[in-house]
Amino acid sequence: MWHELGISAGTGLIILIALYFVINRAVINGIEESQAELRKAVRKGIEDYYNNKGDDDDEE
């Protein structure tokens, strides 16, 4: 299979290993970025809940 592509098995293996680490790092960075955004959203949601909690008690 590698020979059909014009590369040796060693070169193909090195490319696959490098690709693995590149994709792995991209996924880790994406997760870290989304965690920061989720934390902000949760904090804002909790603050909004506590800020509006007193208002909702009057309506009941």
One Martini backbone bead per residue (centre of mass of N, CA, C, O) as a GRO file, in nm:
protein
   60
    1MET     BB    1   0.060   0.062  -0.023
    2TRP     BB    2   0.297   0.259   0.007
    3HIS     BB    3   0.417   0.210  -0.277
    4GLU     BB    4   0.173   0.336  -0.433
    5LEU     BB    5   0.240   0.632  -0.302
    6GLY     BB    6   0.573   0.667  -0.291
    7ILE     BB    7   0.639   0.542  -0.004
    8SER     BB    8   0.772   0.440   0.268
    9ALA     BB    9   0.714   0.285   0.562
   10GLY     BB   10   0.873   0.480   0.747
   11THR     BB   11   0.749   0.743   0.645
   12GLY     BB   12   0.454   0.668   0.701
   13LEU     BB   13   0.488   0.631   1.006
   14ILE     BB   14   0.584   0.917   1.071
   15ILE     BB   15   0.334   1.061   0.963
   16LEU     BB   16   0.127   0.922   1.152
   17ILE     BB   17   0.252   1.015   1.418
   18ALA     BB   18   0.241   1.319   1.364
   19LEU     BB   19  -0.067   1.329   1.319
   20TYR     BB   20  -0.150   1.235   1.594
   21PHE     BB   21  -0.023   1.476   1.758
   22VAL     BB   22  -0.174   1.703   1.617
   23ILE     BB   23  -0.463   1.607   1.683
   24ASN     BB   24  -0.430   1.583   1.986
   25ARG     BB   25  -0.365   1.885   2.039
   26ALA     BB   26  -0.625   2.001   1.912
   27VAL     BB   27  -0.822   1.866   2.107
   28ILE     BB   28  -0.710   1.978   2.371
   29ASN     BB   29  -0.745   2.278   2.299
   30GLY     BB   30  -1.052   2.268   2.251
   31ILE     BB   31  -1.128   2.179   2.536
   32GLU     BB   32  -0.999   2.415   2.692
   33GLU     BB   33  -1.165   2.640   2.556
   34SER     BB   34  -1.450   2.532   2.629
   35GLN     BB   35  -1.418   2.534   2.935
   36ALA     BB   36  -1.393   2.839   2.969
   37GLU     BB   37  -1.669   2.909   2.844
   38LEU     BB   38  -1.842   2.735   3.035
   39ARG     BB   39  -1.766   2.873   3.297
   40LYS     BB   40  -1.880   3.148   3.223
   41ALA     BB   41  -2.173   3.055   3.171
   42VAL     BB   42  -2.226   2.937   3.451
   43ARG     BB   43  -2.168   3.188   3.618
   44LYS     BB   44  -2.384   3.362   3.481
   45GLY     BB   45  -2.622   3.178   3.548
   46ILE     BB   46  -2.592   3.192   3.855
   47GLU     BB   47  -2.613   3.498   3.883
   48ASP     BB   48  -2.892   3.525   3.750
   49TYR     BB   49  -3.040   3.349   3.949
   50TYR     BB   50  -2.974   3.516   4.208
   51ASN     BB   51  -3.081   3.792   4.098
   52ASN     BB   52  -3.385   3.659   4.028
   53LYS     BB   53  -3.491   3.521   4.288
   54GLY     BB   54  -3.640   3.759   4.433
   55ASP     BB   55  -3.844   3.819   4.199
   56ASP     BB   56  -3.993   3.535   4.197
   57ASP     BB   57  -4.113   3.537   4.491
   58ASP     BB   58  -4.333   3.767   4.440
   59GLU     BB   59  -4.514   3.608   4.221
   60GLU     BB   60  -4.622   3.364   4.416
   0.00000   0.00000   0.00000
